Amino acid sequence: MINRLRRKFILICAVSIFAVIILVFGGIAVLNVSSMNKTLDTLTDSLSEGKGRFPDSFGDRFPVHGGRPEKPDMDFITPETRYATRHFTVWLDENGDVIRSNTDFIHSISEEDAQEYARRAVRTQANRGWISVYRYKVFADGRGTAVVFVDGTVNRSAMLQSLLIAGAVLIAAAVVSLSLIALLSGRVVKPIAESYEKQKQFVTDANHELKTPLTLILTNVDIAEAEVGKNEWLSDIRAEGQRMADLVNQLVALSRMDEENSPLQLRLVPLSQLVTDTAAEFEVLAADRGKEIITEIEPDLTVLADESLMRRLMGILMDNAVKYCDAGGRISVTLQKRRYTILTVENTYAAVDSVKLSRLFDRFYRADKARTYAGGFGVGLSIARSIMEKHRGEITAYNKEDAIIGFRVVFKH
């Protein structure tokens, strides 16, 4: 249990760390793309002002020898920017036909490709965007429309490199963080482990301390009955002593189920026959209480499991169904093969709406608020859940219309 808790703690930390990394990396990526687009849009704006060329005043806003630009958000522009920027412009008439193009400031694209890019840009009906590695801007010019393109190859390469570095740093930070969490997780769960060990030791000690006096009580009851005969008081003592003995045995069984190192005697268990036999064993008890058991069991189904634990699981479910089924009610047992082998045990229960299904597998939880003996101790379903956890299966509770409560067991082996 402690190792499982430790693994869950590490898993939760890992999911949280990687969720944060994804969010941070996504934020960095969005900001980088936005910054790159803003940079290139500034250049396309200047080119559109100059009708395909940088305006004569483009460099006037910046000192020739050092200093800072007038606008802080344009500090990437230097007097050399007009000479370093690769760009081309295409003009189209009102019908979308190319009037002329200017590719004098770029070497890597032909006139035909430039014109095709311009037509594609106009067809998008967007004033700004990307076509291939070129950032474009569509603007009105005289007799029609012009499209200016700026080569963003260098900008994209720099952005991708920046993202790769950021990603590598974030992943390295995550690995280091998870390594530290894995190393320190033992200290985190240590108080829980100590508390859990004390709880197990308490159950073990209580078992030893209670068994002897319980055995003496029941033995003395036998002697008293032999001498004075049976009576109401001795019967009550026997019933309560036996009840306490049953509780002690269940607590010990539950404690053993929680031990992660307890081995399972795994083998192919004839589950169909086991379920049939267990249901048959409870038919007489159910009939005495005016309850009917109906079975629908697919034959020849087997599971890889510990047979003794499977019998205990089935006994718990059937005992629970018989105890809580309404007088004159019906208990339904179904075993079928779908993707996995599935066992369901259902019974009619008028007070099903008052049951907190999410708590049924909690130790000592009782739907019977009066906590009468007929309702059991509230430990059986906890044992059933522990059995299925050991077998890496599932057990869930559910309710249905017509006041029916059921338990669904999924065998994944």
N, C-alpha and C positions, 0 to 999 in steps of 0.2 A: 504493500500500500504506500509506504513512504517513497520507494523508488518511483512508483507511478505518479505520486504527487510531485516529486522532483522533476520528472520528465514533463509533466503538464506545465509546471512553472517555467521551465526552460522554453517549452514550445510557445507559451503565451508571450514571453519576453521576445522570442525570435520573431513572432508574427508582428508584435508591436514595433520592434526596431525596423523591420523591413517595410512596414506600412509607413513609418516616418520617413525612411529613406526614399521610398517611392514618391511621397508627397514633396519632399525637399528636392529630389532630382527633377520631378515634374515642374516645380516652381522655377528651378534654375533654367530648365529648358525653355519654359514659356518666356522668362525674362530675356534669355539670350536671343530667342527668335524675334521677340518684340524689339530688342535693341538693334539687331541686324536690319530688320525691316525699316526701322526709323532712320538708321544711317543711310540706307540706300534710297529711301523716300526723300530725304533731304537733297541727295544728289539729283534725283529725277525732277524734283521741284525746281532746282536751279537750272537744269537743262531745259525744262519746259518754258521757264521764263526767258531763256535765251534762244528759243525756237530751235532746239537741237544742239546748241553750243552753250558752254558756260558763259554767262554774261561778263561783260568787261569789268563790272564792279565786283565780280565773285571774289577776287583776291584782295580787294581793297579793304575788306573788313578785318583783315588779319595783318598783324605786324610782319614785316619782312624778316627781322632778326629776333627770334624768340618771342616771349610774351604770351598772353592768353587771348583767345577770341572774345568778342563782345558777348556772345551767347554761350553759356557754359555747356549746353546740350549739343553744341557744334564744335567741341574742342578736338574732334577727330579730323577736322578739316585744316589743312595747312596750305600754304601757297603752292605746294607741289601737287595738290589733289587734282587740279584740272588736267595735269599732264599724266597722272598715274591712273585715272579712271578710264576704263574701257567702256565705250558706249556706242550706240547707233540709233538712228531715228528714221521712221517711215511716215510719209504723209499719204492720206487717203482722201478721196472726194466723198460727197454726200452719199453716193451709191456703194461705198466700200471698196472702190477700185483704187489701186495704188497709183499715186501721182508721181512720187519720186521717193528715193531713199538715200540715206547718207551713212555709209559704213567706213568712212575715212579714219575713224578713231578706234577701230577694232579690226583684228586680223583673223580671228578664228571663225567668222561667219560670212557667208556669201550674201550677195544681193538677194538671191532667190529665197534663201532661208530667212533673211531678215523680213522680207515681205510676207512670207507665210506666217511668221511669228506675229506680225502686226495684225493680219487677218484673224488669227486665233484670239489675240487679245481683245479685238473689237467684238468678236462673237461672244465672249464671256460676259459682256455688258457690265464689266467691273472697271472702275477707274484705276485700280491698282491691283497688282497680283504678281504671280510668278509663272513664267513659262521656261521650262528647262532650268538653266542656272541664271536666268536673267530676270531682274526685277523691272517691271514696266509701269508706266503711267500714261493714261490716255488723256489728251487735252485737246480743246478746240483750237483750230488754227486756220484763220482765213476762210478758204473755200470749203473746208471740211474738218477732218480729224487727223491728229498726229499722235504717234505712239513713240515714246522714247524708252529705250532699254539700257539698263546698266548691268554690266557683268558682275555677278555676285559670287563668283567661284572662290575668290580669296576669302571673302567674308564667311561663306559657308564652311570652308575648310577650317578656318580659325574657330568658328562656333563649334563644329564637331569635335575638334581637338580639345576645346575647353570642356565640352560635355563628357568626353572620354576621361579626361583627368578628374573631373568632379565625380563621375561614376566610380572610378577606381578608388578615389579617396573615401567615398561613402561606403563602398563595399568593404574596404579594408577596415574602416571604423566599425562596421557592423560585425565583422569577423572577430576583431579584438574584443568588442563589447560582449559578444556571445561567449567567447572563450572565458572571459572574466566571470560572466554570469554562471557558466557551467562549473567553474572552479569554486565559486562562492555559494552556489545553490545549496550545497550541503549545510552551510552555516545558516542559511535562511530557513530551511525546513527542520533544523536541529531541534528547536523548541517543540515543534509538532511531533517529531519523531520520539522525543523523550516523553511527551504526554501520552502518545500512543502506546509506547512500551509500558508505561505505568498502568495504563488502562488494561492491557493484556495481562500484566502481572497480577492486577487486582482480580480479574476474572479467574485466573488460574488459582490464586490463593483462596478466593471465595469458594471455588469448586471444592478444593481440599477441605476447607473449614466447614462447609455445609454438608458434604456427603456423609461424613461420619455421624453427626447428630441426626440427620434425616434417616439414615439406615437404622440407627438405634430406635428412633421414634416409631418407624414402621414395624420393626421387629417387636417392640413392646406392645404395639397394637395387636399384633398376631397373638402374642402370649395372653394379653388381656381378654381377647375374644375367645381364646381356648378355655380360659378359666371362668369368665362370667357370661360368655355368650355375646352375640352381636347386639349392638344397640345404636341408637341415633348418634350419640356423642363419639363413640369409637369410629363410626363410619365417617363422620365429619373430619376427625383427626386424620384418618387414612387418606381421605380425598384431598385435604389440604396439603398433607405431607407429600403425596404423590404429585400434586400440582407443582410444589416447590422443586421437587426432584426433576420434573420435566423442564422447568424453567432453567435450572442449573445446567442440565444437559444441552439445552438449546444455546445458552450463552457460550458454553465451551465449544460447541460446534461452530458457532458464528466466529469465535476468536480464531479457531483453526482455519476457517475459510479465508480469513484476512491475511494469513501468513503466505507471503509471495513464494516462499521456497518449498511449500508443501507440494509434493509431487502428485500428478494425476496418473491414474492407471488407465491410460488411453487404449481403447480397442474399438472395433466396430460393434456398436450396440444395436441389437434388433429393436429399434425404437417403436415400430408399429406394435410388436408383441408386448413390449413393456407398458405402453400406454393402455393397450387393451386389458392387460392383467390388472393394472392399478385401478382403472375405472371399474372393473368388475368387483374388486375388493371393496369398493365404497358403495356398491349398489344396495347391499343389505342395510347399511347404516342410513343411506339416503331414503330407502323405502320405509324404514321404521319412523323417519321424521316426515313422511308424506311428500317426499321430493323425488323427482324422476331424473334419471341420467340417460342422455341420448348421445350416442357416439357415431362419428363419421370418420373412420380411420382408413387412410390409404394403405394397402398392404405392402409388406416387404420393404419398408423404409428403414434405412440404417444411418447412424451418425457415428463419427469418431469421437468418443467421449469416455468418461469414467462412469461405468454402469451404476455403481452404488450411489453416486451423486445424482445421476439421472433419475433413479428411483426415488431419492429423497426429494428432488425437484417436483416430480409428478405427484408425490404424496402430499407435499405442501400445497400445491395448487388445488388438488382435489379436496383436501381437508378444509382449505379456506372456502372453497365453493359450497361445500355441504354446510359449513357453519353459518355462512351469511346468506344462503339462498332462502327466499321467502317460503313460508309454509305453503305446501301445495305447488311450489314453483318447479322450475325445470333447470337442469344443468346440462350444458352442451359441451362435448369434447370433440374437437376436430383436429386431425393431423393430415397435412397434405404437402405435396412437393410442388413448389413453384420455382423461382430462381434458387431459393433456399428451402430447406425443410422448415415448415411453420406449424407450431402447435398453438391452438387457442382453447382456452377454458372459459366458458361464459356461464353466468347464472342470473336469474331474476333477483332483483334487489330493489325494493320500493324506495329506499332512502338513498339511492345512488346519487342524487343531486347534492346531497350533503357531504359527500365524500370528496376530499381533496386528493385527486388522483396523483398529483405530483409528489405527495407525501406518503403514499402507501408503502413505499419501500424504505422509509425511514425507520430506524430502530425504535421499537416501543410505540410507534404511532398506531392508534386504534380509531377506526371509524366509529366504533361503539363508544360513545362518550361516557357511558356508565361504567365501562371497563369491567363487564361481567365476565365470569370465567368462560362461558360459552363462546366468547369472542376471541379467546386465545390471549397470547402475550404481546402480539405485535412484533414478533421476531422472525416468524416464518418467512415472510416475503423478503426480509433483508437477507436471509440465508439463500433464498431463491435467486436474488440478484447477484449475490457473491458467486454462486455456482455458475451462472451464465457469464459473469465477467471472467472467471477462471477459464472458461471454454471459449472466450472471445465471441460470445453470442450476445443477443439482446433479449430483454424482457421488458414489456411496457404494459401499462394499464390503460383501459379506455372504457367509455360508456356508450351505449346505443339507445335508440328510442325503445319505448315499451319497458323502461326501467330495467335495463340489462347492463351488468358490469362484466368486463372480460379482461383476460390477460393473454397477451400475444408473445410467444417465445419463438425466436428466430435462431436456428442452428446454422452456422456458417461453415461447418466442416462436413 
